[in-house]
Amino acid sequence: MEDRIYELIRQAEILREKAEYKDSLMLFKKALLISKRHGILDGVLDSTIAMADIYRMTGNFDMAVKNYEDALEASEALGNKLTAADCMVGMGLSFRAMGMWKDAIRFISAARKIYEKEKDKRGIAFSLWAEAGALRVAGDIARAIRKFNESKSIFSSAKDTSGVAYSLCGLGGTHRIAGKFKESMNYYKQANETFRNLKDKFGIAYSYCGIGNAYRMLDNYKDALRHFEKATALYEEIGDVVSYSYTLWSLANVHKMKMDFANAKFYITKALRNFKKTKDPRGIIYCNLTLGEVMFMEGRKGIAEKKFLFALHSADVHDFKLEKCHSQMLLTAVGSRQSSVKTDCYKKMEVYLKFTGIPFNMP
């Protein structure tokens, strides 16, 4: 029976490698069912953690957390410390995607202590990469860059090229937020080259989207659109709702900057629907900010102000420093009396953006 279970898991892993998540999930579920029926705990653990990863990749974060919790329980019962740490990082990444960055850092830090104790180099690098992403969400940009660099350096010494490429993507995104667009482009292009050599479909899409955003921030909308199209085609094929939705938001911003309001609203509505489905508060904030800008440019100042106020309140609730600053700046631009804006809020975060009013090319 164990042979049957591990054959199913092996086939499921092959499909997961190809980013064929739907079929992969079906086989893991089958393997889990048989493992439970025959009390094969290893099979239960391997299937559950893989299912959790797939749920996370496809934006079903509630199910991801539930499966990571089950896998954590099973790994503790088996005394498998490293797998327990992997589950904690997975939970951290899921919490991060739901905007709960403080919980994310708590779980990821606990995992890193285990990796350090077990002298697991890749695990340490992975947890640093995950924490850097959570710090980016929190708006702690300088620390996020330091952690991504640390992660990249350890992945490099462990000769993990995929890990290096994911760290480069993290650096690309964080440098874009910091207002360093050329550096951002450089990091993403390096990552893209590695991912294409590795034939990593998700990584290729992720880096295409990053290159597109770097072009967008450099006002090269033609090349931005070309790279977003490549990214969306791959994301649709993979079934990654989360990354796909952020690419839709980026597309909306290109059209907003070009004053093509119909297309901007079309993409933003699609993205917003997905963000609500995946319960991503940051995505919802960004959609409201962009929609508010479009409304303002269409002469609907009252609705625009409401959108910005909603974004500000939500950013406040989740303690998102960067999004709070974006909201305040936009409220100032529409002349809202309810904006207690401090124009140095970007500088405090070591973010060097020039806000010149609406439309704002938001990073």
C-alpha positions in Angstrom: 0.0 0.0 0.0 2.9 2.4 0.8 4.2 1.9 -2.8 0.8 2.9 -4.2 0.7 6.0 -1.9 4.2 7.1 -2.9 3.6 6.5 -6.6 0.6 8.9 -6.3 2.7 11.4 -4.5 5.5 11.1 -7.1 3.0 11.7 -9.9 1.5 14.6 -8.0 4.9 16.2 -7.5 5.7 16.0 -11.2 2.4 17.8 -12.0 3.2 20.4 -9.2 6.7 21.0 -10.7 4.9 21.8 -14.1 2.6 24.2 -12.1 -0.4 22.0 -13.1 -1.9 22.6 -9.7 -5.5 21.4 -10.2 -4.5 17.9 -11.3 -1.7 17.8 -8.7 -4.0 18.6 -5.9 -6.4 15.8 -7.0 -3.6 13.2 -6.7 -2.4 14.5 -3.3 -6.0 14.3 -2.0 -6.1 10.7 -3.2 -2.8 9.9 -1.5 -4.0 11.5 1.7 -7.2 9.5 1.8 -5.4 6.2 1.3 -2.7 7.2 3.9 -5.3 8.0 6.5 -7.2 4.8 5.8 -4.1 2.7 6.4 -2.6 4.8 9.2 0.5 5.7 7.2 1.6 8.9 8.9 4.4 9.8 6.5 2.0 9.7 3.6 -0.4 11.9 5.6 2.3 14.4 6.3 3.8 14.5 2.7 0.3 14.9 1.1 -0.9 17.5 3.6 2.1 19.8 3.3 2.0 19.6 -0.5 -1.7 20.4 -0.5 -1.1 23.4 1.8 1.6 24.7 -0.6 -0.8 24.4 -3.6 -3.6 26.1 -1.8 -1.2 29.0 -0.9 0.1 29.2 -4.5 -3.5 29.4 -5.9 -4.7 32.0 -3.3 -6.8 29.8 -1.0 -5.1 31.0 2.1 -7.7 29.7 4.7 -7.3 26.2 3.3 -3.5 26.6 3.2 -3.4 27.6 6.9 -5.7 24.7 7.9 -3.5 22.2 6.0 -0.3 23.6 7.4 -1.7 23.3 10.9 -2.6 19.6 10.2 0.9 19.0 8.7 2.5 20.7 11.7 0.6 18.4 14.1 1.7 15.3 12.0 5.4 16.4 11.8 5.5 17.0 15.6 4.0 13.6 16.2 6.7 12.1 14.0 9.4 14.2 15.6 10.3 15.8 12.3 11.6 19.2 13.3 12.6 20.4 9.8 9.2 19.7 8.3 7.6 21.4 11.3 9.7 24.5 10.5 8.7 24.3 6.8 5.0 24.3 7.9 5.6 27.4 10.1 7.2 29.3 7.2 4.2 28.2 5.0 1.8 29.5 7.6 3.8 32.7 7.7 3.6 33.2 4.0 -0.2 32.6 4.1 -0.7 35.1 6.9 1.5 37.6 5.0 -0.8 37.2 1.9 -3.8 38.0 4.1 -2.1 41.1 5.4 -1.3 39.7 8.8 2.4 40.5 8.7 3.0 40.5 12.4 1.7 36.9 12.7 3.7 36.0 9.6 7.0 37.3 11.2 6.2 35.4 14.4 5.8 32.1 12.7 8.8 32.6 10.3 11.1 33.6 13.2 10.2 30.5 15.1 10.9 28.4 12.1 14.3 30.1 11.6 15.4 29.1 15.2 14.8 25.5 14.3 16.7 25.8 11.0 19.6 27.4 12.8 19.6 24.7 15.5 19.5 22.0 12.8 22.2 23.8 10.7 19.9 23.8 7.6 21.4 26.5 5.3 18.6 26.4 2.8 16.0 26.6 5.5 17.7 29.6 7.0 17.8 31.3 3.6 14.2 30.5 2.9 13.0 31.9 6.2 15.0 35.1 5.6 13.4 35.5 2.2 9.9 34.9 3.7 10.5 37.4 6.5 11.9 40.0 4.0 8.6 39.7 2.1 6.6 40.3 5.4 8.7 43.4 6.2 8.0 44.7 2.7 4.3 44.4 3.4 4.8 46.2 6.7 6.5 49.1 4.9 9.9 48.4 6.6 11.7 48.8 3.3 15.3 49.1 4.5 15.1 46.0 6.6 13.4 44.1 3.9 16.3 44.9 1.5 18.8 43.7 4.1 17.0 40.4 4.7 16.6 39.7 0.9 20.4 40.3 0.5 21.2 38.0 3.4 18.9 35.4 1.9 20.5 35.7 -1.5 24.0 35.4 -0.1 23.1 32.1 1.9 21.2 30.6 -1.1 24.3 31.4 -3.2 26.7 29.7 -0.8 24.3 26.7 -0.7 24.5 26.7 -4.6 20.7 27.0 -4.7 20.2 29.0 -8.0 16.4 28.9 -7.7 16.6 30.5 -4.2 19.0 33.1 -5.5 16.6 34.0 -8.3 13.6 34.4 -5.9 15.8 36.6 -3.7 16.6 38.7 -6.8 12.8 39.1 -7.4 12.3 40.2 -3.8 15.1 42.8 -4.2 13.5 43.9 -7.5 10.1 44.5 -5.9 11.5 46.2 -2.9 13.8 48.5 -4.9 10.8 49.5 -7.0 8.9 50.5 -3.9 12.0 52.4 -2.7 11.9 54.4 -5.9 15.0 52.8 -7.4 13.5 51.7 -10.7 16.7 50.9 -12.7 18.1 48.7 -9.9 14.7 47.0 -9.8 14.8 46.3 -13.6 18.3 44.9 -13.2 17.4 42.5 -10.4 14.3 41.2 -12.3 16.2 40.7 -15.5 18.9 38.6 -13.7 16.1 36.5 -12.1 14.3 36.1 -15.4 17.4 34.7 -17.0 17.9 32.1 -14.2 14.2 31.1 -14.2 14.3 30.5 -18.0 17.3 28.3 -17.7 15.6 26.4 -14.9 12.3 26.3 -16.9 10.5 27.5 -13.7 7.1 28.6 -15.1 6.0 30.5 -12.0 9.4 32.2 -11.7 9.4 33.3 -15.3 5.9 34.8 -14.9 6.9 36.5 -11.6 10.0 38.1 -13.1 8.2 39.2 -16.3 5.7 41.0 -14.2 8.5 42.6 -12.3 10.3 43.7 -15.5 6.9 45.1 -16.7 6.5 47.1 -13.5 10.0 48.5 -13.8 9.3 49.6 -17.4 6.0 51.1 -16.1 7.8 53.2 -13.5 10.3 54.4 -16.1 7.2 55.5 -18.2 8.0 53.0 -20.9 4.4 51.7 -21.2 4.8 49.8 -24.5 7.5 47.5 -23.0 5.5 47.3 -19.7 2.4 46.0 -21.5 4.4 43.5 -23.5 5.9 42.0 -20.3 2.5 42.1 -18.5 1.0 40.1 -21.4 3.6 37.4 -21.1 3.1 37.2 -17.3 -0.7 37.1 -17.5 -0.6 34.3 -20.1 1.6 32.2 -17.8 -0.4 33.0 -14.6 -3.6 32.0 -16.3 -2.0 28.7 -17.4 -0.8 28.0 -13.9 -3.9 29.1 -12.1 -2.2 31.6 -9.8 -5.0 34.0 -8.9 -2.9 36.1 -6.5 0.0 37.1 -8.8 -2.3 37.3 -11.8 -4.4 39.9 -9.9 -1.5 42.1 -9.0 -0.5 42.0 -12.7 -4.1 43.1 -13.6 -3.7 46.0 -11.1 -0.4 46.9 -12.9 -2.1 46.8 -16.3 -4.9 49.1 -14.9 -2.2 51.5 -13.8 -0.6 51.7 -17.3 -4.1 52.5 -18.8 -4.7 55.0 -16.0 -1.4 56.8 -16.8 -2.4 56.8 -20.5 -5.8 58.3 -19.6 -7.6 55.2 -21.0 -10.2 55.1 -18.2 -12.4 52.3 -19.7 -9.5 49.8 -19.8 -8.2 51.0 -16.4 -11.6 50.3 -14.9 -12.0 47.0 -16.7 -8.7 45.6 -15.3 -9.2 47.0 -11.8 -12.7 45.5 -11.5 -11.3 42.1 -12.4 -8.4 42.4 -9.9 -10.7 43.7 -7.1 -13.0 40.7 -7.6 -10.1 38.3 -7.2 -8.6 40.1 -4.2 -12.0 39.9 -2.4 -12.1 36.2 -3.1 -8.6 35.6 -1.8 -9.2 38.0 1.2 -6.1 40.1 0.4 -6.5 43.5 2.1 -3.4 45.1 0.4 -4.8 44.2 -3.0 -8.2 45.6 -2.1 -6.5 48.9 -0.9 -4.5 49.2 -4.1 -7.6 48.7 -6.3 -9.5 51.4 -4.3 -6.6 53.8 -4.6 -6.4 53.4 -8.4 -10.2 53.4 -8.8 -10.3 56.6 -6.8 -7.8 58.3 -9.1 -9.8 57.3 -12.1 -13.0 58.6 -10.5 -11.3 61.9 -9.6 -10.0 62.3 -13.2 -13.6 61.7 -14.5 -14.8 64.5 -12.3 -16.3 62.4 -9.5 -14.4 63.9 -6.6 -16.8 62.7 -3.9 -16.5 59.0 -4.9 -12.8 59.4 -5.3 -12.5 60.8 -1.7 -14.5 57.9 -0.4 -12.3 55.3 -2.1 -9.1 57.0 -0.6 -10.7 57.2 2.9 -11.6 53.5 2.7 -8.0 52.7 1.7 -6.6 54.9 4.5 -8.8 53.3 7.1 -7.9 49.8 5.9 -4.1 50.6 5.8 -4.4 51.9 9.3 -6.2 48.8 10.6 -3.6 46.5 9.1 -0.7 48.8 9.9 0.5 49.0 6.3 2.8 52.1 6.4 3.4 52.5 2.7 -0.3 52.2 1.7 -1.2 54.6 4.4 1.2 57.1 3.0 -0.2 56.6 -0.6 -3.7 57.2 0.7 -2.8 60.3 2.6 -1.0 61.7 -0.4 -4.0 61.1 -2.7 -6.4 62.6 -0.2 -4.2 65.7 -0.1 -4.3 65.9 -3.9 -8.1 65.9 -4.0 -8.0 68.7 -1.3 -9.6 66.5 1.4 -9.9 68.1 4.8 -9.8 64.6 6.3 -6.2 64.1 5.4 -3.6 64.6 8.1 -0.8 64.1 5.7 2.9 64.4 6.5 4.7 65.0 3.3 7.8 63.3 4.7 6.0 59.9 5.2 7.9 58.3 2.3 11.3 59.7 3.4 10.8 58.1 6.9 10.5 54.7 5.2 13.6 55.4 3.0 11.3 55.5 0.0 12.2 58.0 -2.6 9.1 58.6 -4.6 8.1 62.0 -6.2 4.4 62.5 -5.6 3.3 65.1 -8.1 -0.5 64.7 -7.9 -3.0 62.6 -9.9 -2.4 60.4 -11.9 0.2 59.0 -9.6 2.4 56.2 -11.1 2.2 54.1 -8.0 5.0 51.5 -7.5 
